[in-house]
């Protein structure tokens, strides 16, 4: 078979090398996700094993496609220099015809859509949090003075009682970091989609003449990488939605707990400032209020853990 045009080969190899560099940068960014799992809190972070596993798998697949492009760039250099035929580089006998490879893009997209639908239905959210609203819903309407006490008391409790602040961080994580993770996933999904589109564009433009069996075979092989990149983009989009859903619920639970603590601190401050001797029934009612608040805090944290566990099953499914 006549060697393929060397100039065409070098141009295409240059395009592949540009895409390879972009994938390399994405692969490096995946390490940030692996280091930030504690952002979901001590009680919830370990449950999101599915999220961590998908993160690792995403990095492995990006690295695999990057390495594939490296091998093709190196192979095209040999082809351009006349040291190897294109058919030999791709492992195809010169007399054979290109074989179409079945695409799994439809199945992959369907699987991601199923996950997104499960997340959107919110069946995984525990009933106690499903209809909850942050902070204000859990405070009886009060005057301006008590409102100031509530806000100031919460700030004072968070500042003056480090274990209390640590409890919130341990139980509900760091929502701002989770939001940042979701942003990274969204950016990755966009970039992977662009890389897939650019690769398809290079395949269409760089090989305008497709009457050679070796070119058709190469395009069929590389089409699988386009499909894989689109699948990775869809997976990253799914991870964006899942991470945001987890972060939103963690933030809601954190706000609820902060609201409950602030309301209790405000009540305690009023009780302490009251110079009147309090009868036993009133003391009993106040103690009951403290106990109920502690129970509600525990109940909401438990609901958060149950919900995140349900979200993890969506990911695993």
C-alpha beads as a LAMMPS data file, in Angstrom:
LAMMPS data file: protein, C-alpha beads

317 atoms
316 bonds

1 atom types
1 bond types

-500.0 500.0 xlo xhi
-500.0 500.0 ylo yhi
-500.0 500.0 zlo zhi

Masses

1 110.0

Atoms # bond

1 1 1 0.000 0.000 0.000
2 1 1 1.202 3.510 -0.845
3 1 1 2.377 5.422 2.278
4 1 1 -0.037 8.060 3.498
5 1 1 0.823 11.731 2.977
6 1 1 3.437 12.708 5.591
7 1 1 2.230 16.323 5.890
8 1 1 -1.316 15.189 6.627
9 1 1 -0.027 12.772 9.250
10 1 1 2.076 15.419 11.013
11 1 1 -0.831 17.900 11.115
12 1 1 -3.125 15.286 12.604
13 1 1 -0.496 14.206 15.133
14 1 1 -0.153 17.832 16.226
15 1 1 -3.889 18.035 16.801
16 1 1 -3.862 14.847 18.865
17 1 1 -0.985 16.183 20.942
18 1 1 -2.964 19.321 21.786
19 1 1 -5.879 17.184 22.958
20 1 1 -3.488 14.985 24.927
21 1 1 -2.186 18.034 26.822
22 1 1 -5.726 19.152 27.667
23 1 1 -6.562 15.689 29.000
24 1 1 -3.383 15.749 31.064
25 1 1 -4.497 18.940 32.773
26 1 1 -7.892 17.399 33.529
27 1 1 -6.250 14.294 34.959
28 1 1 -4.192 16.417 37.310
29 1 1 -7.284 18.256 38.537
30 1 1 -8.963 14.976 39.559
31 1 1 -6.536 14.710 42.494
32 1 1 -8.308 17.630 44.149
33 1 1 -11.518 15.618 44.359
34 1 1 -9.782 12.693 46.048
35 1 1 -8.321 14.963 48.732
36 1 1 -11.563 16.778 49.573
37 1 1 -13.875 13.911 50.550
38 1 1 -13.727 15.071 54.213
39 1 1 -15.737 18.083 53.056
40 1 1 -18.845 15.912 53.410
41 1 1 -18.248 15.577 57.156
42 1 1 -17.119 12.778 59.415
43 1 1 -20.591 11.247 59.595
44 1 1 -21.325 11.498 55.853
45 1 1 -17.965 11.416 54.092
46 1 1 -17.369 7.708 54.509
47 1 1 -20.860 6.858 53.224
48 1 1 -20.132 8.525 49.884
49 1 1 -17.813 5.719 48.833
50 1 1 -19.609 5.638 45.490
51 1 1 -18.631 9.249 44.882
52 1 1 -15.012 8.534 45.732
53 1 1 -14.937 5.400 43.584
54 1 1 -16.382 7.260 40.620
55 1 1 -13.798 9.990 41.090
56 1 1 -10.952 7.487 40.980
57 1 1 -12.473 5.723 37.971
58 1 1 -12.898 9.031 36.151
59 1 1 -9.220 9.807 36.654
60 1 1 -8.187 6.352 35.451
61 1 1 -10.249 6.615 32.261
62 1 1 -8.967 10.102 31.473
63 1 1 -5.405 8.842 31.953
64 1 1 -6.113 5.853 29.704
65 1 1 -7.386 8.015 26.833
66 1 1 -4.476 10.402 27.321
67 1 1 -2.024 7.493 27.045
68 1 1 -3.853 6.258 23.936
69 1 1 -3.361 9.637 22.281
70 1 1 0.326 9.617 23.276
71 1 1 0.782 6.254 21.539
72 1 1 -0.960 7.507 18.401
73 1 1 1.153 10.679 18.337
74 1 1 4.303 8.582 18.592
75 1 1 3.034 6.162 15.972
76 1 1 2.161 8.928 13.519
77 1 1 5.695 10.306 13.924
78 1 1 7.038 6.960 12.682
79 1 1 4.496 6.898 9.851
80 1 1 5.400 10.443 8.778
81 1 1 9.103 9.552 8.759
82 1 1 8.421 6.502 6.568
83 1 1 9.525 4.067 9.282
84 1 1 6.130 2.397 9.576
85 1 1 2.925 2.027 7.586
86 1 1 -0.341 3.306 9.033
87 1 1 -1.843 -0.168 8.710
88 1 1 1.010 -1.632 10.749
89 1 1 0.751 1.111 13.364
90 1 1 -2.892 0.314 14.056
91 1 1 -2.317 -3.431 13.836
92 1 1 -4.339 -3.996 10.679
93 1 1 -3.154 -6.108 7.731
94 1 1 -2.742 -3.865 4.692
95 1 1 -5.271 -5.857 2.688
96 1 1 -8.051 -5.880 5.283
97 1 1 -11.089 -3.623 5.449
98 1 1 -12.118 -1.346 8.258
99 1 1 -14.461 -2.874 10.774
100 1 1 -17.110 -0.825 12.493
101 1 1 -17.015 -1.055 16.253
102 1 1 -20.314 -1.035 18.151
103 1 1 -20.876 2.105 20.175
104 1 1 -21.813 1.995 23.849
105 1 1 -22.597 5.706 23.935
106 1 1 -26.364 5.151 24.101
107 1 1 -26.126 2.713 27.004
108 1 1 -23.755 4.975 28.940
109 1 1 -25.979 8.021 28.433
110 1 1 -29.019 6.017 29.544
111 1 1 -27.259 4.918 32.732
112 1 1 -26.312 8.516 33.570
113 1 1 -29.885 9.671 32.862
114 1 1 -31.213 7.046 35.289
115 1 1 -28.941 8.395 38.033
116 1 1 -29.993 11.990 37.319
117 1 1 -33.678 11.042 37.440
118 1 1 -33.234 9.267 40.782
119 1 1 -31.455 12.292 42.213
120 1 1 -34.091 14.688 40.871
121 1 1 -36.980 12.665 42.362
122 1 1 -35.422 13.141 45.819
123 1 1 -36.735 9.795 47.040
124 1 1 -33.400 9.415 48.795
125 1 1 -34.070 12.399 51.089
126 1 1 -35.309 11.413 54.564
127 1 1 -38.873 12.697 55.282
128 1 1 -37.661 14.930 58.110
129 1 1 -35.514 16.904 55.647
130 1 1 -37.637 16.502 52.530
131 1 1 -39.928 19.429 53.303
132 1 1 -37.624 21.296 55.685
133 1 1 -36.522 24.883 55.314
134 1 1 -33.445 26.485 56.881
135 1 1 -33.401 28.178 60.278
136 1 1 -36.499 30.379 60.240
137 1 1 -38.987 27.508 60.154
138 1 1 -37.734 26.255 63.510
139 1 1 -37.967 29.465 65.539
140 1 1 -41.161 30.755 67.091
141 1 1 -41.770 34.354 65.962
142 1 1 -40.092 36.639 68.470
143 1 1 -39.492 40.311 69.006
144 1 1 -36.493 42.194 67.756
145 1 1 -34.679 41.861 71.092
146 1 1 -34.859 38.088 71.141
147 1 1 -33.862 38.002 67.494
148 1 1 -30.699 39.915 68.334
149 1 1 -30.028 37.567 71.246
150 1 1 -30.531 34.579 68.974
151 1 1 -28.037 35.800 66.368
152 1 1 -25.533 37.063 68.934
153 1 1 -25.934 33.963 71.083
154 1 1 -25.222 31.684 68.156
155 1 1 -22.113 33.639 67.202
156 1 1 -20.991 33.641 70.827
157 1 1 -21.581 29.905 71.168
158 1 1 -19.673 29.152 67.976
159 1 1 -16.775 31.378 69.067
160 1 1 -16.677 30.591 72.753
161 1 1 -17.377 26.860 72.592
162 1 1 -14.908 25.332 70.082
163 1 1 -16.295 21.789 70.537
164 1 1 -19.699 23.041 69.395
165 1 1 -18.246 24.579 66.251
166 1 1 -16.203 21.415 65.661
167 1 1 -19.355 19.329 66.053
168 1 1 -21.041 21.224 63.230
169 1 1 -18.000 20.828 61.005
170 1 1 -17.674 17.122 61.816
171 1 1 -21.351 16.373 61.377
172 1 1 -22.210 18.481 58.357
173 1 1 -18.874 19.034 56.647
174 1 1 -17.872 22.121 54.717
175 1 1 -20.625 23.092 52.239
176 1 1 -18.441 25.725 50.557
177 1 1 -15.863 23.073 49.663
178 1 1 -18.596 20.775 48.350
179 1 1 -19.895 23.605 46.158
180 1 1 -16.365 24.116 44.861
181 1 1 -16.144 20.419 44.008
182 1 1 -19.401 20.649 42.070
183 1 1 -17.954 23.581 40.146
184 1 1 -14.864 21.534 39.279
185 1 1 -17.039 18.674 38.026
186 1 1 -19.093 21.078 35.920
187 1 1 -15.944 22.567 34.374
188 1 1 -14.613 19.071 33.693
189 1 1 -17.846 18.025 31.992
190 1 1 -17.679 21.081 29.737
191 1 1 -14.027 20.544 28.836
192 1 1 -14.465 16.819 28.145
193 1 1 -17.389 17.619 25.862
194 1 1 -15.258 20.155 24.000
195 1 1 -12.354 17.723 23.669
196 1 1 -14.704 15.082 22.239
197 1 1 -16.111 17.605 19.759
198 1 1 -12.623 18.800 18.792
199 1 1 -11.394 15.239 18.276
200 1 1 -14.363 14.459 16.057
201 1 1 -13.727 17.669 14.132
202 1 1 -10.064 16.769 13.563
203 1 1 -11.050 13.310 12.356
204 1 1 -13.526 14.843 9.913
205 1 1 -11.194 17.572 8.609
206 1 1 -7.771 15.928 8.716
207 1 1 -8.868 12.868 6.731
208 1 1 -11.098 14.279 4.006
209 1 1 -10.134 11.353 1.739
210 1 1 -11.407 8.097 3.219
211 1 1 -10.907 5.698 0.332
212 1 1 -8.003 3.939 2.071
213 1 1 -8.786 0.901 4.251
214 1 1 -6.108 1.873 6.781
215 1 1 -7.594 5.365 7.185
216 1 1 -11.095 3.939 7.616
217 1 1 -9.775 1.480 10.195
218 1 1 -8.018 4.253 12.107
219 1 1 -11.130 6.438 12.085
220 1 1 -13.220 3.515 13.358
221 1 1 -10.777 2.968 16.217
222 1 1 -10.598 6.654 17.097
223 1 1 -14.384 6.932 16.996
224 1 1 -14.397 4.800 20.139
225 1 1 -12.304 7.460 21.878
226 1 1 -14.834 10.099 20.857
227 1 1 -17.574 7.951 22.376
228 1 1 -15.501 7.411 25.521
229 1 1 -14.892 11.138 25.918
230 1 1 -18.588 11.885 25.536
231 1 1 -19.324 9.227 28.141
232 1 1 -16.816 10.803 30.534
233 1 1 -18.406 14.208 29.948
234 1 1 -21.834 12.750 30.783
235 1 1 -20.417 11.082 33.892
236 1 1 -18.845 14.362 35.023
237 1 1 -22.176 16.107 34.483
238 1 1 -23.847 13.447 36.616
239 1 1 -21.253 13.949 39.330
240 1 1 -21.968 17.681 39.214
241 1 1 -25.645 17.078 39.915
242 1 1 -24.987 14.483 42.625
243 1 1 -22.362 16.620 44.378
244 1 1 -24.609 19.685 44.333
245 1 1 -27.519 17.645 45.700
246 1 1 -25.338 16.394 48.557
247 1 1 -23.961 19.860 49.223
248 1 1 -27.400 21.467 49.250
249 1 1 -28.704 18.945 51.761
250 1 1 -25.617 19.268 53.962
251 1 1 -26.016 23.048 53.931
252 1 1 -29.705 22.734 54.807
253 1 1 -28.962 20.430 57.749
254 1 1 -26.175 22.715 58.942
255 1 1 -28.475 25.754 58.833
256 1 1 -31.212 23.882 60.686
257 1 1 -28.848 22.816 63.456
258 1 1 -27.398 26.324 63.733
259 1 1 -30.926 27.713 63.949
260 1 1 -31.902 25.307 66.705
261 1 1 -28.756 26.086 68.696
262 1 1 -29.211 29.835 68.235
263 1 1 -32.811 29.663 69.397
264 1 1 -31.854 27.644 72.475
265 1 1 -28.975 29.984 73.377
266 1 1 -31.310 32.987 73.122
267 1 1 -33.776 31.326 75.477
268 1 1 -31.041 30.445 77.956
269 1 1 -29.767 34.037 77.943
270 1 1 -33.265 35.302 78.752
271 1 1 -33.658 32.736 81.524
272 1 1 -30.314 33.652 83.071
273 1 1 -31.131 37.379 82.968
274 1 1 -34.490 36.856 84.702
275 1 1 -34.043 37.832 88.402
276 1 1 -37.370 36.304 89.451
277 1 1 -37.317 32.998 91.323
278 1 1 -38.635 30.420 88.888
279 1 1 -41.130 27.836 90.158
280 1 1 -40.432 24.147 89.643
281 1 1 -42.922 23.631 86.771
282 1 1 -41.202 26.405 84.811
283 1 1 -37.774 24.916 85.486
284 1 1 -39.092 21.563 84.324
285 1 1 -40.432 23.126 81.122
286 1 1 -37.095 24.834 80.478
287 1 1 -35.196 21.599 80.991
288 1 1 -37.632 19.900 78.628
289 1 1 -36.903 22.588 76.008
290 1 1 -33.190 21.841 76.255
291 1 1 -33.796 18.109 75.947
292 1 1 -36.143 18.558 72.975
293 1 1 -33.596 20.760 71.207
294 1 1 -30.880 18.152 71.722
295 1 1 -33.230 15.470 70.396
296 1 1 -34.103 17.537 67.334
297 1 1 -30.442 18.235 66.562
298 1 1 -29.706 14.520 66.737
299 1 1 -32.777 13.701 64.643
300 1 1 -31.816 16.102 61.853
301 1 1 -28.234 14.870 61.784
302 1 1 -29.505 11.279 61.600
303 1 1 -31.839 12.271 58.761
304 1 1 -28.882 13.807 56.941
305 1 1 -26.845 10.612 57.288
306 1 1 -29.776 8.487 56.093
307 1 1 -30.327 10.815 53.125
308 1 1 -26.689 10.829 52.053
309 1 1 -26.687 7.047 52.338
310 1 1 -29.660 6.982 49.955
311 1 1 -27.842 9.296 47.586
312 1 1 -24.846 6.977 47.675
313 1 1 -27.103 4.113 46.577
314 1 1 -28.205 6.238 43.611
315 1 1 -24.573 6.578 42.599
316 1 1 -23.825 2.895 43.103
317 1 1 -26.922 1.923 41.157

Bonds

1 1 1 2
2 1 2 3
3 1 3 4
4 1 4 5
5 1 5 6
6 1 6 7
7 1 7 8
8 1 8 9
9 1 9 10
10 1 10 11
11 1 11 12
12 1 12 13
13 1 13 14
14 1 14 15
15 1 15 16
16 1 16 17
17 1 17 18
18 1 18 19
19 1 19 20
20 1 20 21
21 1 21 22
22 1 22 23
23 1 23 24
24 1 24 25
25 1 25 26
26 1 26 27
27 1 27 28
28 1 28 29
29 1 29 30
30 1 30 31
31 1 31 32
32 1 32 33
33 1 33 34
34 1 34 35
35 1 35 36
36 1 36 37
37 1 37 38
38 1 38 39
39 1 39 40
40 1 40 41
41 1 41 42
42 1 42 43
43 1 43 44
44 1 44 45
45 1 45 46
46 1 46 47
47 1 47 48
48 1 48 49
49 1 49 50
50 1 50 51
51 1 51 52
52 1 52 53
53 1 53 54
54 1 54 55
55 1 55 56
56 1 56 57
57 1 57 58
58 1 58 59
59 1 59 60
60 1 60 61
61 1 61 62
62 1 62 63
63 1 63 64
64 1 64 65
65 1 65 66
66 1 66 67
67 1 67 68
68 1 68 69
69 1 69 70
70 1 70 71
71 1 71 72
72 1 72 73
73 1 73 74
74 1 74 75
75 1 75 76
76 1 76 77
77 1 77 78
78 1 78 79
79 1 79 80
80 1 80 81
81 1 81 82
82 1 82 83
83 1 83 84
84 1 84 85
85 1 85 86
86 1 86 87
87 1 87 88
88 1 88 89
89 1 89 90
90 1 90 91
91 1 91 92
92 1 92 93
93 1 93 94
94 1 94 95
95 1 95 96
96 1 96 97
97 1 97 98
98 1 98 99
99 1 99 100
100 1 100 101
101 1 101 102
102 1 102 103
103 1 103 104
104 1 104 105
105 1 105 106
106 1 106 107
107 1 107 108
108 1 108 109
109 1 109 110
110 1 110 111
111 1 111 112
112 1 112 113
113 1 113 114
114 1 114 115
115 1 115 116
116 1 116 117
117 1 117 118
118 1 118 119
119 1 119 120
120 1 120 121
121 1 121 122
122 1 122 123
123 1 123 124
124 1 124 125
125 1 125 126
126 1 126 127
127 1 127 128
128 1 128 129
129 1 129 130
130 1 130 131
131 1 131 132
132 1 132 133
133 1 133 134
134 1 134 135
135 1 135 136
136 1 136 137
137 1 137 138
138 1 138 139
139 1 139 140
140 1 140 141
141 1 141 142
142 1 142 143
143 1 143 144
144 1 144 145
145 1 145 146
146 1 146 147
147 1 147 148
148 1 148 149
149 1 149 150
150 1 150 151
151 1 151 152
152 1 152 153
153 1 153 154
154 1 154 155
155 1 155 156
156 1 156 157
157 1 157 158
158 1 158 159
159 1 159 160
160 1 160 161
161 1 161 162
162 1 162 163
163 1 163 164
164 1 164 165
165 1 165 166
166 1 166 167
167 1 167 168
168 1 168 169
169 1 169 170
170 1 170 171
171 1 171 172
172 1 172 173
173 1 173 174
174 1 174 175
175 1 175 176
176 1 176 177
177 1 177 178
178 1 178 179
179 1 179 180
180 1 180 181
181 1 181 182
182 1 182 183
183 1 183 184
184 1 184 185
185 1 185 186
186 1 186 187
187 1 187 188
188 1 188 189
189 1 189 190
190 1 190 191
191 1 191 192
192 1 192 193
193 1 193 194
194 1 194 195
195 1 195 196
196 1 196 197
197 1 197 198
198 1 198 199
199 1 199 200
200 1 200 201
201 1 201 202
202 1 202 203
203 1 203 204
204 1 204 205
205 1 205 206
206 1 206 207
207 1 207 208
208 1 208 209
209 1 209 210
210 1 210 211
211 1 211 212
212 1 212 213
213 1 213 214
214 1 214 215
215 1 215 216
216 1 216 217
217 1 217 218
218 1 218 219
219 1 219 220
220 1 220 221
221 1 221 222
222 1 222 223
223 1 223 224
224 1 224 225
225 1 225 226
226 1 226 227
227 1 227 228
228 1 228 229
229 1 229 230
230 1 230 231
231 1 231 232
232 1 232 233
233 1 233 234
234 1 234 235
235 1 235 236
236 1 236 237
237 1 237 238
238 1 238 239
239 1 239 240
240 1 240 241
241 1 241 242
242 1 242 243
243 1 243 244
244 1 244 245
245 1 245 246
246 1 246 247
247 1 247 248
248 1 248 249
249 1 249 250
250 1 250 251
251 1 251 252
252 1 252 253
253 1 253 254
254 1 254 255
255 1 255 256
256 1 256 257
257 1 257 258
258 1 258 259
259 1 259 260
260 1 260 261
261 1 261 262
262 1 262 263
263 1 263 264
264 1 264 265
265 1 265 266
266 1 266 267
267 1 267 268
268 1 268 269
269 1 269 270
270 1 270 271
271 1 271 272
272 1 272 273
273 1 273 274
274 1 274 275
275 1 275 276
276 1 276 277
277 1 277 278
278 1 278 279
279 1 279 280
280 1 280 281
281 1 281 282
282 1 282 283
283 1 283 284
284 1 284 285
285 1 285 286
286 1 286 287
287 1 287 288
288 1 288 289
289 1 289 290
290 1 290 291
291 1 291 292
292 1 292 293
293 1 293 294
294 1 294 295
295 1 295 296
296 1 296 297
297 1 297 298
298 1 298 299
299 1 299 300
300 1 300 301
301 1 301 302
302 1 302 303
303 1 303 304
304 1 304 305
305 1 305 306
306 1 306 307
307 1 307 308
308 1 308 309
309 1 309 310
310 1 310 311
311 1 311 312
312 1 312 313
313 1 313 314
314 1 314 315
315 1 315 316
316 1 316 317
